[in-house]
C-alpha cells in the first residue's frame, strides 16, 4: 500500500530514520522508526464495519516488548516464549494511549487498534519514546481519521542543565525524567518523575521539551504530505454506526436536544440547588430524572432506539452540564470552591500483625495501605527486555475491588489500570526512601482501595506515606498527591482542585501531582481535550502545590516522623561492609561456609558485589552470632594478638583452635609448654577453651598459635626452643629435628 521510502533527520544528536513499504503492508498505516539501534514497528488498523450496541470508541493500544530485541532468552527454565505483556510494556502502552486517544472523534464505533512492537532495543534509546512517535506516524500516514500528529519527548536534567531525549546512561545521572506527548503548542500526555523538582524547574522543562519537539513534528508533516493517504470521512463513519437502525442518527440527536430542555430545569432544581455530598446521592437523582423522562417518552410511543440513545448519552450530558456550571458560575456539584479539597482524614497503626498500616481518606476516596518488610533477598528480580536481572526492593501494589465503587463485579488479577496506578504511587515515594545502607529492607506496600470517587492513586500515595512511617521506614520527607481537573468548552478553561465523578467529563483532564514540601516527585496527566497549553500546565502545577501542602499538614499531624522501633513481628536486619575481595571467603567453596552460618544461626544472608552484607533474622542472639562469624572470617589476624578460643580438632603434632567464628589456627605440640608433651591429649581436649597468641601468619594465610606465649609470665629466655645451640639440635629431649609442622598439617 505504501511506497518503499526512507526518511531521515537528526534528533537530539542522533539519527531518526522512518521507513515505509517494507513490512506489514496490509495495515491502514504502518512504519518502522529507528533511533540509534532501537527499532519500533508501528501498525494502525481499523475495522471495516462499526461495532453495534456500545457507547464508547473501541480503541486499543498494544506495546509488545520482545526479548529477542536485546538478544536475550527468557530466564525461566520452563517457559521461553514471550508471554503476557510485562508491567513496563503495559505502562508504555498506557502512555501511548493517553496522548493518542483524545485526538479521535469519540463517536466513531469502528474498532481501531494501534500496535507497537520493539524489534530491536539498544538499551540506550528508550523504546517508549520511539513508540509514541512511531504510533503517531502510523496514524498520520493512514486513512484513519485522527487529529494528529504528536511526538514523544523526554527531558532530563543533568548538572542543572536540561537534556533533550537523554540516553538511558544519562538518565542515571539525571534528577528529572519528564516524558510528554505534545503537538505544536499543547501537551496531551505527561509522565514524570523527579528528585523533588520545584514547580518552576518543572515548568521550564515543559517549555524546553515543547520547543525541542517542533522539528520532529515538521518532519512528520513532511512525510504525511509525501506518502499520507486520504482520510476516511468522519461523518460517514459516525453515521454508519447507527445506519442499521430504523431511526436515523439525525432524528435521535434532535429528540435528545428536546430532552435537554426537559432536563435543564430539573437539574437546577434537584442537582444544583444544594450541595450533594456523595456520589450515591448524585447518581440517585440522575437516575430518577432519567427514569422520569424515559417514562414520558414511552407514554408518547417513542421508538425504542430513541430511548436507548437517550440512555446511552445521558451521563455524558450530565458531565457537560457540570462543566457548564463550573465555567458559568464557578459552581461545583458538591458546593466546594474551585480550589477546595474535600474533607481529609488520616490514621495509622490499624492492624496488629502487619508491619505498618495507614488509612487515608479524601471525600469518598478511601485507601488502606499496608507495609510488609522483608530481607534484601526478597527483592523482585526483573526478567524483562529493558532490565538485565535488576533487583527491585521497593514494590507498590494497587488493588481496587468492585466494592470500592459500590458495585458487584469479578475479582481477578491486576488489570492495566491497577498496574498503572500502582506504578504511579510507587514512583511518587522512590525519591524519599532511605539509602540501602541505612534501611536495607525489601519493602512491599499494598494499597487496598476501600472507596473510590476521584483519584484513588493519589489516595494510595498518601496512604503509602502513612504506612511507611508507621512501619518505621525513615523517609527523607513525607509525600502527598492530589489530582487537578479541568472544565473547558474549547474556548474557556478553569482548573479545579480534587476532581470527582461527573467533573471528569469531556473537555476535562486528570492532572496528578505528587511531592513533598520541597518539590515534585511524580506527575501523570491525561486529557479529554486536544491538549493543554503551557499556561494551564503552569497553573495546574501551582494549584497542586497548594493542595499538596494542605494534605502534608494532615499527614504530619497524624504521624510526624517514622516510628523509632519496628513492629515486633518485622524481621531485623544488621548490615556490615566487608572487603569485596573477601566475599568468596564468606561464601566458601560451593556456598558451604555461608550455608553453614545460615543453618546454624537461623538467619538469611545477602551479599552485594560492593561488599555490603545484610543479615536478617528474628532472634537477637543468633543474629549477633552470625555477625561475629562473618566478621571473624574477614578479619585480618595479626601477629601478637591474643584470643580465647575452642579446640576444634586434634592432630598428632598439635591442635586446631577456632580463634574467630570460622577461622582456625594451629598450636604445635611444642607451643603448649616448655616441658615435653608426649601426646597432644595430655595437653588439651576437643571443646576445651584455651587462650592463645598469634605468633605467625604465613604467606598462605595460615595462622600459627601458641598457648605458652599467651601467658603473661612467659619468659622467652627460659624457653628451651630459644636456647638451642647454633646449628645444633634442640636442648630438650633426644628427638631428632623435624620439618616445620606447617609442611605436614592439612590445608584449611
Secondary structure by P-SEA (a helix, b strand, c coil): ccccbbbbbbcccbbbbbbccccccccccccccccccbbbbbbbbbbccccccccccbbbbbbbbbccccccccccccccccccccaaaaaaaaaaaaacccccccccccbbbbbbbcccccccccaaaaaaaaaaaaaaaccccccbbbbbbbbbbccccccccccaaaaaaccbbbbbbcccccccbbbbccccccaaaaaaaaaaaaaaaaaaaaaaaaaaaccccccccaaaaaaaaaccccccaaaaaaaaaaaaaaaaaaaaccccccccccaaaaaaaaaaaaaaaaaaaaaacccaaaaaaaaaaaaaaaaaaaaaaaacccccccccccccccbbbbbccccccccbbbbbbcccbbbbbbbbbbccccbbbbbccccccccccbbbbbbbccccccbbbbbbcccaaaaaaaaaaaaacccccccccccccbbbbbbbbccccccaaaaaaaaaaaaaaaacccccbbbbbbbbbbbbcccbbbbbcccccccccccccbbbbbbccccccbbbbbbccccccaaaaaaaaaaaaaaaaaaaaaaaaacccccccccccbbbbbbbbcccccccccccccaaaaaaaaaaacbbbbbcccbbbbbbbccaaaaaaaaaaaaaaaccccccbbbbbbbcccccccccccccccbbbbbccccccccccccccccccccbbbbbbbcccccccbbbbbcccccccccccccccccccccccccccccccccccccccccc
